[in-house]
Amino acid sequence: MQAKQVIENLKQRFPNEPEYIQAVSQVLGTIEDEYNKHPEFEQVNLIDRLCIPDRIVQFRVTWTDDSGRVQTNMGYRIQHNNVIGPYKGGIRFHASVNQSILKFLAFEQTFKNSLTTLPMGGAKGGSDFSPRGKSNAEVMRFCQAFMTELYRHIGPDEDVPAGDIGVGGREVGFLFGMYKKLTHQFQGVLTGKGLEFGGSLIRPEATGYGNVYFLQNMLATRNIDLKGKTVLVSGAGNVAQYTIEKLIQLGAKPVTCSDSDGYIYDPDGIDEEKLAYIKELKNIERGRISEYAEEYGVKYVPGAKPWFEKADIALPSATQNEINEEAAKALVANGVIAVSEGANMPSTPEAIKVFQDAKILYSPGKAANAGGVAVSGLEMSQNSERLRWSREEVDQKLHDIMNDIHANCVKYGTEADGYINYVKGANVAGFLKVARAMMAQGIV
């Protein structure tokens, strides 16, 4: 396999899907040597079969807003690969959603789920509908209309969606309620459910907590303690909130938080009281992060991201491609020693090169943010067995899974000079498990 040739072929076949091509390029460049050690892979054209989704479901979603006007959005489900388990991946509601973004996310999800060692394939879905500015009734009607089509393509042993950007506990509840009404069955078909109807303890916290646990493992390779470190966090949603929560618990000092309008910088650090304000602001009032600056009298920078502030660690927890080459150079120049991704593909290829050339600790999202889908897998297990594990049990399992993922990254990513290339380690470890399962199951 020649990675460049495969990528050129994919560019010709899918010329208007830059995010998908970016994700595939980043993976193929790191697994090429390992792939070519296995001529049996090439004999069955495994790389093409791995890169192209099993199927793409695309549909119209029609719903009525509070004024009685009929609105139309697009809905999608990308079922990428299910050789190690049922399709598994989030649903994203955001104006930016398109087929390219969802294909990249589903592709990444396949490797991320493989890294958890749990039996889950990779998928992703969503819509260009944005919950921002919508009433609860409008969000409910949209979710119900979306599920009216999606329910035909999902099931506990077929495809198990979860939340993502724009899809939190409220949206998952509305989606689950409609699924139950349409099928007459109470099944563990969505994860991220409320505790009242089959959800798992620690699931809301899992992506943020897991990223911090992974960060601790990275720092430990250089005998560095997280306590006392200043941390830049982007985003203000679920991942960012619980990343900040775990940082506070472990004695670090998070100093930034952001949303699509801008970011706040709090030099005194975001403490438990301030975090509670953020949770109320974003989860209940659906407000903007600029209100934090007004409340606490700190700096607010509209239309910008927090990567030019000085800190020890950066944890991007918002969305794809939020750290470009310029921002990466600023982070390195300002003394950042570690970047661990809570979001999916938040660093551009140019930014990643800056981090790796500087030999700082850098982990891609498919490894560092796998805690969310890991606990989704644990939620699936609890649903299947009609059990509920304690908070301590789930947190320990999450901790163990993140430790195992880190160990696999070290195993496959340690280079001759001792530098741990977490991108290569995560990609090779995830790829080998999926590839071997594909070989075992024949050409299907």
C-alpha positions as CSV (number, residue, x, y, z in Angstrom):
1,M,0.0,0.0,0.0
2,Q,1.3,3.4,-0.9
3,A,-0.6,5.9,1.3
4,K,-0.2,8.8,-1.1
5,Q,-1.7,6.9,-3.9
6,V,-4.7,5.7,-1.9
7,I,-5.3,9.3,-0.7
8,E,-5.1,10.7,-4.2
9,N,-7.7,8.1,-5.3
10,L,-10.0,9.0,-2.5
11,K,-9.7,12.7,-3.3
12,Q,-10.8,12.0,-6.9
13,R,-13.7,9.9,-5.7
14,F,-14.8,12.3,-3.0
15,P,-13.5,15.7,-4.1
16,N,-15.8,17.8,-1.9
17,E,-15.0,16.1,1.5
18,P,-11.9,17.8,2.9
19,E,-12.5,16.7,6.6
20,Y,-12.9,13.1,5.6
21,I,-9.7,13.2,3.4
22,Q,-7.8,14.9,6.2
23,A,-8.8,12.2,8.7
24,V,-7.9,9.4,6.3
25,S,-4.6,11.0,5.4
26,Q,-3.5,11.3,9.0
27,V,-4.2,7.6,9.7
28,L,-2.8,6.1,6.5
29,G,0.5,8.0,6.8
30,T,1.1,6.4,10.2
31,I,0.0,2.8,9.5
32,E,1.6,2.4,6.0
33,D,4.7,0.6,7.3
34,E,2.7,-1.7,9.6
35,Y,0.2,-2.4,6.8
36,N,2.9,-3.4,4.4
37,K,4.2,-6.0,6.8
38,H,1.1,-8.0,6.0
39,P,0.8,-8.8,2.3
40,E,-2.4,-10.7,3.0
41,F,-4.1,-7.3,3.7
42,E,-3.2,-6.0,0.2
43,Q,-4.4,-9.2,-1.4
44,V,-7.9,-8.5,-0.3
45,N,-7.7,-4.7,-0.8
46,L,-8.3,-4.2,2.9
47,I,-7.3,-0.5,2.9
48,D,-10.1,0.6,0.5
49,R,-12.6,-1.5,2.5
50,L,-11.5,0.1,5.7
51,C,-11.6,3.7,4.4
52,I,-15.0,3.6,2.8
53,P,-18.1,3.4,5.0
54,D,-20.3,0.3,4.9
55,R,-23.3,2.6,4.2
56,I,-24.5,6.1,4.3
57,V,-28.1,6.9,5.3
58,Q,-29.3,10.4,4.2
59,F,-32.8,11.7,4.8
60,R,-34.9,14.9,5.0
61,V,-36.2,16.0,8.4
62,T,-39.4,18.1,8.4
63,W,-40.6,19.7,11.6
64,T,-42.7,22.7,12.7
65,D,-41.4,25.6,14.7
66,D,-43.2,27.5,17.4
67,S,-44.6,30.0,14.9
68,G,-46.2,27.2,12.9
69,R,-43.7,27.5,10.0
70,V,-42.6,24.2,8.5
71,Q,-38.8,23.8,8.6
72,T,-36.6,21.3,6.7
73,N,-33.1,20.0,7.7
74,M,-30.9,17.1,6.5
75,G,-30.3,14.0,8.6
76,Y,-27.5,11.5,8.2
77,R,-26.2,8.3,9.7
78,I,-22.8,7.0,8.5
79,Q,-22.3,3.3,9.5
80,H,-18.6,2.9,8.9
81,N,-17.5,-0.5,10.1
82,N,-19.0,-3.1,12.4
83,V,-16.4,-6.0,12.3
84,I,-15.8,-5.8,16.1
85,G,-19.3,-5.0,17.3
86,P,-22.5,-3.0,16.6
87,Y,-22.0,0.4,15.0
88,K,-21.4,3.0,17.7
89,G,-21.0,6.7,17.6
90,G,-22.6,10.0,18.4
91,I,-25.3,12.2,16.9
92,R,-24.3,15.8,16.2
93,F,-26.8,18.7,15.8
94,H,-25.0,21.7,14.4
95,A,-25.3,24.0,11.5
96,S,-21.9,22.9,10.2
97,V,-22.9,19.2,9.9
98,N,-22.4,17.7,6.4
99,Q,-21.5,14.4,4.9
100,S,-17.7,15.0,4.9
101,I,-17.6,15.9,8.6
102,L,-19.7,12.9,9.6
103,K,-17.6,10.5,7.4
104,F,-14.4,11.8,9.1
105,L,-16.0,11.3,12.5
106,A,-17.3,7.8,11.7
107,F,-13.8,6.8,10.4
108,E,-12.1,8.1,13.5
109,Q,-14.8,6.5,15.7
110,T,-13.9,3.1,14.2
111,F,-10.3,3.3,15.5
112,K,-11.3,5.0,18.8
113,N,-13.8,2.2,19.6
114,S,-11.2,-0.4,18.7
115,L,-8.7,1.2,21.2
116,T,-11.2,0.8,24.1
117,T,-11.1,-3.0,23.5
118,L,-14.9,-3.1,23.9
119,P,-17.0,-4.8,21.2
120,M,-18.1,-1.7,19.3
121,G,-17.9,-0.7,15.6
122,G,-17.7,2.8,14.3
123,A,-20.5,5.2,13.2
124,K,-21.6,8.8,13.4
125,G,-24.7,10.7,12.5
126,G,-26.4,14.1,12.9
127,S,-28.1,17.0,11.2
128,D,-27.5,20.6,10.2
129,F,-30.2,21.6,12.7
130,S,-28.8,23.7,15.6
131,P,-30.6,23.6,19.0
132,R,-29.1,27.1,19.8
133,G,-31.9,29.6,20.2
134,K,-34.6,27.0,19.9
135,S,-37.3,26.4,22.5
136,N,-37.6,23.0,24.3
137,A,-40.7,22.3,22.3
138,E,-39.0,23.0,19.0
139,V,-36.0,20.8,20.0
140,M,-38.5,18.0,21.0
141,R,-40.4,18.2,17.7
142,F,-37.1,18.1,15.7
143,C,-35.8,15.1,17.6
144,Q,-39.0,13.3,17.1
145,A,-39.0,14.0,13.4
146,F,-35.4,12.9,13.1
147,M,-36.0,9.6,14.9
148,T,-39.0,8.9,12.7
149,E,-36.5,8.0,10.0
150,L,-33.5,7.0,12.0
151,Y,-35.3,4.3,14.0
152,R,-35.3,2.0,10.9
153,H,-31.5,1.9,10.9
154,I,-30.6,1.4,14.6
155,G,-31.0,-1.2,17.3
156,P,-29.1,-2.6,20.3
157,D,-27.3,-5.2,18.2
158,E,-27.2,-3.1,15.0
159,D,-26.3,0.5,15.7
160,V,-26.3,2.4,19.0
161,P,-26.1,6.2,18.7
162,A,-25.1,8.6,21.5
163,G,-24.8,12.3,22.1
164,D,-22.3,14.7,20.6
165,I,-22.1,18.5,19.9
166,G,-25.7,19.8,20.2
167,V,-27.0,16.5,21.5
168,G,-27.0,16.3,25.3
169,G,-29.3,14.6,27.9
170,R,-32.3,16.6,26.8
171,E,-32.0,15.6,23.1
172,V,-31.1,12.0,23.9
173,G,-34.3,11.8,26.1
174,F,-36.5,13.1,23.3
175,L,-34.9,10.7,20.8
176,F,-35.2,7.7,23.0
177,G,-38.9,8.5,23.8
178,M,-39.7,8.6,20.1
179,Y,-37.8,5.4,19.4
180,K,-39.7,3.6,22.2
181,K,-43.1,4.9,20.8
182,L,-42.3,3.8,17.2
183,T,-40.9,0.3,18.1
184,H,-43.0,-0.5,21.3
185,Q,-39.7,-1.7,22.8
186,F,-37.6,-0.5,25.7
187,Q,-34.0,-1.2,24.5
188,G,-30.5,0.1,25.1
189,V,-30.5,1.7,21.7
190,L,-29.1,5.1,22.7
191,T,-26.4,5.8,25.3
192,G,-26.1,9.0,27.3
193,K,-29.6,8.4,28.6
194,G,-30.9,9.9,31.9
195,L,-30.3,7.9,35.0
196,E,-34.0,7.5,35.3
197,F,-34.3,5.4,32.2
198,G,-31.2,3.3,31.9
199,G,-28.3,5.7,31.8
200,S,-24.9,5.0,33.4
201,L,-23.3,6.9,36.2
202,I,-20.2,8.8,35.0
203,R,-21.4,8.9,31.4
204,P,-21.7,12.7,31.2
205,E,-18.3,13.1,32.8
206,A,-16.6,10.3,30.9
207,T,-15.0,12.2,27.9
208,G,-13.6,15.0,30.1
209,Y,-12.5,12.7,32.9
210,G,-11.0,10.2,30.5
211,N,-9.0,12.9,28.8
212,V,-7.5,14.1,32.1
213,Y,-6.7,10.5,33.1
214,F,-4.9,10.0,29.7
215,L,-3.1,13.3,30.3
216,Q,-1.8,12.1,33.7
217,N,-0.4,9.0,32.0
218,M,1.3,11.1,29.4
219,L,2.8,13.4,32.0
220,A,4.0,10.4,34.1
221,T,6.2,9.3,31.2
222,R,8.3,12.4,32.0
223,N,7.8,12.3,35.7
224,I,5.6,15.5,35.7
225,D,2.8,16.1,38.2
226,L,-0.5,17.7,37.0
227,K,-1.0,19.4,40.3
228,G,-0.3,23.1,40.1
229,K,-0.2,23.3,36.3
230,T,-2.1,26.0,34.4
231,V,-4.4,24.7,31.7
232,L,-6.1,26.1,28.6
233,V,-9.5,24.5,27.9
234,S,-11.7,25.3,24.9
235,G,-15.4,24.7,24.7
236,A,-18.1,25.1,27.3
237,G,-20.2,22.0,26.7
238,N,-20.2,18.7,28.3
239,V,-16.6,17.7,27.5
240,A,-15.1,21.0,28.6
241,Q,-17.2,21.2,31.8
242,Y,-16.1,17.9,33.1
243,T,-12.5,18.3,31.9
244,I,-12.4,21.5,34.1
245,E,-14.1,19.6,37.0
246,K,-11.5,16.8,37.0
247,L,-8.6,19.4,36.6
248,I,-9.9,21.2,39.7
249,Q,-10.2,17.9,41.7
250,L,-6.6,17.1,40.8
251,G,-5.2,20.4,41.8
252,A,-4.6,22.0,38.3
253,K,-5.7,25.5,37.4
254,P,-8.0,25.8,34.3
255,V,-8.0,29.4,33.1
256,T,-10.0,29.5,29.9
257,C,-13.4,28.4,28.6
258,S,-15.0,29.2,25.2
259,D,-17.9,28.9,22.9
260,S,-18.5,29.8,19.3
261,D,-18.6,33.5,20.0
262,G,-15.3,33.8,21.9
263,Y,-13.4,32.9,25.0
264,I,-12.9,34.0,28.6
265,Y,-9.5,34.1,30.4
266,D,-9.6,34.0,34.2
267,P,-6.0,34.3,35.6
268,D,-7.2,33.3,39.1
269,G,-8.4,30.0,37.7
270,I,-11.9,28.5,37.3
271,D,-12.8,27.0,40.7
272,E,-15.8,24.9,41.8
273,E,-18.1,27.9,42.3
274,K,-17.3,29.4,38.9
275,L,-17.7,26.0,37.2
276,A,-21.1,25.7,38.8
277,Y,-22.0,29.0,37.2
278,I,-20.8,27.8,33.8
279,K,-22.9,24.6,34.1
280,E,-26.0,26.6,35.0
281,L,-25.3,29.1,32.2
282,K,-24.7,26.6,29.4
283,N,-26.9,23.6,30.5
284,I,-30.0,25.4,31.8
285,E,-30.0,29.0,30.7
286,R,-28.4,28.2,27.3
287,G,-26.4,31.4,27.6
288,R,-23.1,32.6,26.2
289,I,-19.7,32.4,27.8
290,S,-19.3,36.2,27.6
291,E,-21.7,36.3,30.6
292,Y,-19.0,34.7,32.7
293,A,-16.7,37.6,32.0
294,E,-19.4,40.1,33.1
295,E,-20.1,38.1,36.2
296,Y,-16.5,37.7,37.4
297,G,-14.9,40.7,35.8
298,V,-12.4,38.8,33.7
299,K,-11.1,39.2,30.1
300,Y,-13.4,38.2,27.2
301,V,-12.0,38.0,23.7
302,P,-14.8,37.8,21.1
303,G,-14.3,35.8,17.9
304,A,-11.2,34.1,19.1
305,K,-9.8,30.9,20.6
306,P,-7.7,30.7,23.8
307,W,-4.5,29.2,22.3
308,F,-2.5,32.5,22.5
309,E,-2.7,32.7,26.3
310,K,0.2,31.4,28.4
311,A,-0.2,28.1,30.2
312,D,1.5,24.7,30.8
313,I,-1.1,22.4,29.1
314,A,-3.7,22.8,26.4
315,L,-6.9,20.6,26.3
316,P,-8.9,21.4,23.1
317,S,-12.4,20.3,23.9
318,A,-14.6,22.1,21.3
319,T,-14.6,21.0,17.7
320,Q,-12.4,20.0,14.7
321,N,-9.5,22.1,13.4
322,E,-9.6,24.7,16.2
323,I,-5.8,24.7,16.5
324,N,-4.0,25.8,13.4
325,E,-0.3,26.1,12.7
326,E,-0.1,29.7,14.1
327,A,-1.9,28.7,17.3
328,A,0.3,25.6,17.7
329,K,3.5,27.7,17.4
330,A,2.1,30.1,20.0
331,L,1.4,27.3,22.4
332,V,4.9,25.9,22.0
333,A,6.5,29.4,22.3
334,N,4.5,30.0,25.5
335,G,5.9,26.9,27.1
336,V,3.1,24.4,26.8
337,I,4.4,20.9,27.6
338,A,1.4,18.8,26.7
339,V,-1.7,18.9,24.3
340,S,-4.3,16.2,24.8
341,E,-7.4,16.3,22.6
342,G,-10.9,16.2,24.2
343,A,-12.5,17.0,20.9
344,N,-12.3,15.1,17.6
345,M,-9.5,16.2,15.3
346,P,-9.2,19.7,16.8
347,S,-5.6,20.1,15.5
348,T,-4.8,20.6,11.9
349,P,-2.0,18.5,10.3
350,E,0.3,21.5,10.3
351,A,-0.4,22.0,14.0
352,I,0.4,18.4,14.8
353,K,3.7,18.7,13.0
354,V,4.6,21.7,15.2
355,F,3.8,19.7,18.3
356,Q,5.8,16.7,17.2
357,D,8.8,18.7,15.9
358,A,8.9,20.4,19.3
359,K,8.8,16.9,21.0
360,I,6.0,18.0,23.4
361,L,3.5,15.5,24.6
362,Y,0.7,15.3,22.1
363,S,-2.2,12.9,21.9
364,P,-4.9,12.7,19.3
365,G,-8.6,12.6,20.2
366,K,-9.1,9.0,19.1
367,A,-6.9,8.0,22.1
368,A,-7.4,10.8,24.6
369,N,-11.1,11.3,24.3
370,A,-12.1,7.7,24.0
371,G,-13.4,7.7,27.6
372,G,-16.8,8.9,26.4
373,V,-17.5,6.0,24.1
374,A,-15.9,3.6,26.6
375,V,-18.5,4.4,29.2
376,S,-21.1,4.3,26.5
377,G,-20.0,0.7,25.9
378,L,-20.3,0.2,29.7
379,E,-23.8,1.6,29.5
380,M,-24.7,-0.9,26.8
381,S,-23.4,-3.7,29.0
382,Q,-25.5,-2.5,31.9
383,N,-28.6,-2.2,29.7
384,S,-28.1,-5.7,28.3
385,E,-27.7,-7.3,31.7
386,R,-30.4,-5.0,33.4
387,L,-27.8,-3.9,35.9
388,R,-26.6,-0.7,37.3
389,W,-23.0,-0.3,38.5
390,S,-21.9,2.2,41.2
391,R,-20.2,5.5,40.3
392,E,-17.0,4.1,41.8
393,E,-17.2,0.9,39.7
394,V,-17.7,2.8,36.4
395,D,-15.0,5.4,37.2
396,Q,-12.5,2.6,38.0
397,K,-13.4,0.8,34.7
398,L,-12.9,4.1,32.8
399,H,-9.6,4.7,34.5
400,D,-8.4,1.2,33.6
401,I,-9.5,1.6,30.0
402,M,-7.7,4.9,29.6
403,N,-4.6,3.3,31.1
404,D,-4.8,0.4,28.6
405,I,-5.2,2.8,25.7
406,H,-2.1,4.7,26.8
407,A,-0.1,1.5,27.2
408,N,-1.0,0.5,23.6
409,C,0.0,3.9,22.3
410,V,3.3,3.6,24.0
411,K,3.8,0.0,22.7
412,Y,3.2,1.0,19.0
413,G,4.3,4.6,19.1
414,T,7.7,4.7,20.9
415,E,10.3,5.9,18.4
416,A,14.1,5.2,18.3
417,D,14.9,8.3,20.3
418,G,12.4,7.4,23.0
419,Y,9.8,10.0,21.9
420,I,6.3,8.6,22.1
421,N,4.4,9.3,18.9
422,Y,0.9,9.0,20.2
423,V,-0.6,9.5,16.8
424,K,1.2,6.6,15.3
425,G,0.6,4.4,18.4
426,A,-3.1,5.0,18.5
427,N,-3.6,4.5,14.8
428,V,-1.5,1.3,14.6
429,A,-3.1,-0.2,17.7
430,G,-6.6,0.6,16.5
431,F,-6.0,-0.5,12.9
432,L,-4.5,-3.9,13.7
433,K,-7.5,-5.0,15.7
434,V,-10.0,-3.9,13.1
435,A,-7.8,-5.3,10.2
436,R,-7.5,-8.7,11.8
437,A,-11.2,-8.9,12.5
438,M,-11.9,-8.0,8.8
439,M,-9.5,-10.8,7.7
440,A,-11.2,-13.3,9.9
441,Q,-14.6,-12.5,8.6
442,G,-13.8,-12.8,4.9
443,I,-14.7,-10.4,2.0
444,V,-18.1,-9.0,3.0
